[in-house]
Amino acid sequence: LFGLQLSPGSLQNFTAKAARRLQLVTQQIKAAISQAPVGHFDESGFYIGGQRHWLHTAGTETMTYYQAHRHRGKKATNAIGVLPAFRGTAVHDNWSAYWRYEQCAHGLCHVHHLRELTAVAENDQQRWATHFKSFLLATKAVVAATKAAGLTALPTRKVQQIERIYRHLVAMGLSANPPPAAGWPRGKRGRPRKPKARNLVERFQAQQEVMLAFVYDFKVPFDNNLAERDIRMLKVQQKVSGCFRSQEGAAAFCKIRSYISTIRKQGLSVWDALGSVFSGSILMPDLTPV
């Protein structure tokens, strides 16, 4: 912009200074997300100093919080601290660690389910999977049309109809994948070895309430695309730099990106916000949980 020559050391100092000044702001963002009625959660692997780490993200429509951790599962989510305090509906991709938090409700990303159903339909030629895909997409359209009409919930009869169709399709899936006469073979650890299609339909059977969370509560979305969009900037960073060289650099990235993403979601000027970080009067985003 200005034709100035900046040394890498100066850029590093700017980054470190911004991260220090944004420490309190990002903690306030994390606390606000913990109180939100719906939160989106995801994680993605990356490297710090040559070691495998995970970038965890928690977000809403108006806020984003990032934190890096050496682990992916509950050890990490407990240390980060958003999910242990969360009491709303956690939307995620069915990663097992999220289910450990029983104090909150759960919603699942159906984009993942559509991909799994496509695989079953194409690889195993099972018609129930094709029908289930159509059912999910049609139900999504019904919910969207109801929202557009200004309503806040589906009529009870429509919900009951959706539940009946859901159970019927699950029954079709179970029928298409019956257990062998001698029972399921056992794996090395003694667990039954079932086909992927059977595992998928059994999961649908056990998780009906969570699968239909977007039907019961219009605040719950059909997918977890918000969290995946939040993760995308890490992928850009990886393409450019490959990795982080230090824990301090990764932590600074998370703080600054948490602030920038939150500012952008709220329609504020990122340029003005970054300028305010160095001017001494930080532009504060709205921290109202929504």
N, C-alpha and C positions, 0 to 999 in steps of 0.2 A: 504493500500500500504506500509506504513512505520512502522506500529505497534505503532503509537503514540496514547496516550490517550488524547482526546480533550473534554473539558467540553462543555455543551450546551451553556454556556455564550460566549465561544470563537467562536463557530460556528455562533451564533447570531451576534457577532461583525464582523466576516468576511462578512456575508451576508449584513449587514448594510453598511459596508465600500465599498463593491463592488457596491451596489446600488447607493451610493453617487457619486462614480467615473464614473459610467455609465450614470448619469443624462443627460449630454450634448449629449452623443452618441445617446441615445434613442430619444431625441428630434430631432436630425438630421435625424434619421431613420423615425420618424413620418412625418417630413417635406418632405422628399424624396418620401414617399408613397403618400402623398397628391398631388404630381406632376406627378404620374405615369399614363400612358395611360389606364391601366386596374388595378383595385384593387378588392380584395376579402374581404368581410365583414361577420362577424358572431358574435354570442354572446352565452354564456352558463351560467346558474345559478350556484352559489356556495355560501358558507356562510363565513362571517367574523364576529367573535365575536358573533356567534349565530344569526346574522341577514342576511336575504337574500340579495345578491348582484349579479351583472352580470359581467362576464369577457368579454370585447369587444376586438375583434381582427380585425386588418386591415393588409393586406399583399399583397405581389406580389411574383413572382417566386424567388426573391432574397432578400426580406426583410420582417420582421414581426414586428408589434407593438402591444403590449397588454396594456390595462388599465382597472382597475376595477372601477365600479360605482354602486351606490345604485339603479339606475334605469336602465330599459332596453331600453326605447324608445328614442324619439328625445331629451328629456332633457339630457340624457346621451351622445348621439352622438354629440350634440352641445357642451357640456362641454369638451369632448375629443378632438374635433377640427379637425379631419381628414376629415370627410364627408362635413362639411361646405365649406372647401377650395378645395374639389376634383372636377376636371373638366373632368375626363376620363370616363370610363365605370365601374360602380359599379356592381359587381357580388354578388348576395345574394340569400336568400331562400324565398323571397317574403314577409318578415316581413314588416308590414305596415309603420314602422318608416323610412325605407330606401326610400320609395316613396316620402317622404316630400322634398327630395333634387332634385329639378327640374333643377338645373344648370348642372347636369351630366347626362350621358346616363346610361341605366340600362341593365343588363343581368341576367337571372335567372338560377337557378340550376335545370337541367332536371332530375337529380337523384331523387329529390323530386317528380317531375311530374310522373316519371315512377312508383314510389310507389303508388301515388294516382290513377293512371290509372289502376294499377294492382288490387287495392281495388274495383274500379268500375266494372272491368271485372269479378272479382271473386264473389263479393257480389251481384251485380245487373245483372250479365250476359248480359252486354251491349257490343255488338261487336265493336262499334266504338272505345271504349277504347283500345281494343286489337289492332285494326288497327292503332290507334294513337301511341301506344307504338312502333309498328314496323316501323312506319314512322319516329319517332324521332331517333331510332337506325340506320335506313338506312341512314338518312340524316347526322348523325354523321359520319358514315363510308365514305360517299361521300366526306365530308369536309376533313377527315383525308387522304383519297387517293389523293385528290387534293393537299393538303399540301405536301405529300410525293413526288409528282411529281415536286415539286419546284415552284408551282404556288401560287400566293398571293390572288386570288379571284376565285370564281366560274364563269363560263360563264353566261352571262345575261339570256340566254334561260333556263339554269338549275335552276337559282334562280326563274325565273317566274314559272317553273314547280313545284318547291317546294312550292311556295306560293299558286298555284292552288290546290294542294293536301291538303295543310293545311286548306284552306277555305272549301274544300269539306268535310273533316273530321269534322270540326267544325259544318257544316250544319247537318251532320249525328248525331252528339251529341245533337244538339238542337232538332232535330226531335225525337230522342229517349227519350227526357225528356220534353214533351210539357207542357205548363201551364194548370191547370184544367180549365174547362169551367167557373167556378165562380171566376177564378183568384186565385193567390197564397194566402193561409191563412196568417194571420198576427200574429206575435209573440207579446210578452208582451210589447215590445218597439215600436210596430207599423211597424216593418220591415217585408217584405215578408219572409215567411219560405219556402225555396226551398230545394229540395233534394241535397245532396252533389254532385251528378253527374251533376246536372244542374248548380250549382255554379261553378264547375270546368270548364265546357265547356263555360260558359259565361266569365269566366276569360280568357280562351284561345282566345275567340273571341275579347275581348277588348285589349289583350296584344300581338297581332301577331308580331309587330315589335320587341318587347323585347324578345319574345319567340324565334324568329329567329335571334337574335343578333349574334350568333355564325356562322350563314350562311353569314350574311352581312359583318362581320369583323372577319377575321381569328385570330386576337389577343384575341378575346373573347372566353373563353373555353365553353365546353358543360355543365360543372358542376361547383360546388363550393367546390370541394373536397380539394382544397388547404387550404381554411379557416378551414375546418373541421379537417384536419391534424394538423393545427396550434393549434386548441383548444384541441387536444387530450392530450397534456401534463398536462393540468389542470385536466383532468379526472384521470390521473395517480396520481397526487398530492392528489386528493380527496380520492382515494382508499387507499393511504398510511396514510394520515394525517386526512382526514375527513373534515377539514375546516382550515381557517386561524384564529388565535387568536386575531390579531390586524390589523388595517388599515395599519400600517407601514410595517408589514410583507407581506401583500398582495401587497403593492406598490413595495417593494423590489423584490418580486417574478416576477412581471410584467417587471420591468426594466432588471433584469438579464436574464429572458427568452426571452425578445425581442432581446437582444444582442446575446445570444446563438443560437436562431433559425435563426437569420440573418447570423451569422457566418457559421452555418451548411449548410444553403441553398447555400452559395457561395463556398462550398467545402473547407473551411479553417479549421484548426485544432482547435477544441473547447478547448483542453488542453492548447495549446499555447495561445489562446485568453484569457482564464481565468487567466493564469499566467501573461499575460501582464497587466491585470487590476490592479494587486498588485505591478507590477514592476515599474509603473510610466509612461510607454509609451504604451498606449492602442493600440492593434492591430485594426486598423480601417477597417471595411468592405467597399466595393464599394457602394457608395450612389447614383449612377446614376439611375434615374427613368427609368425602362424598363417594 
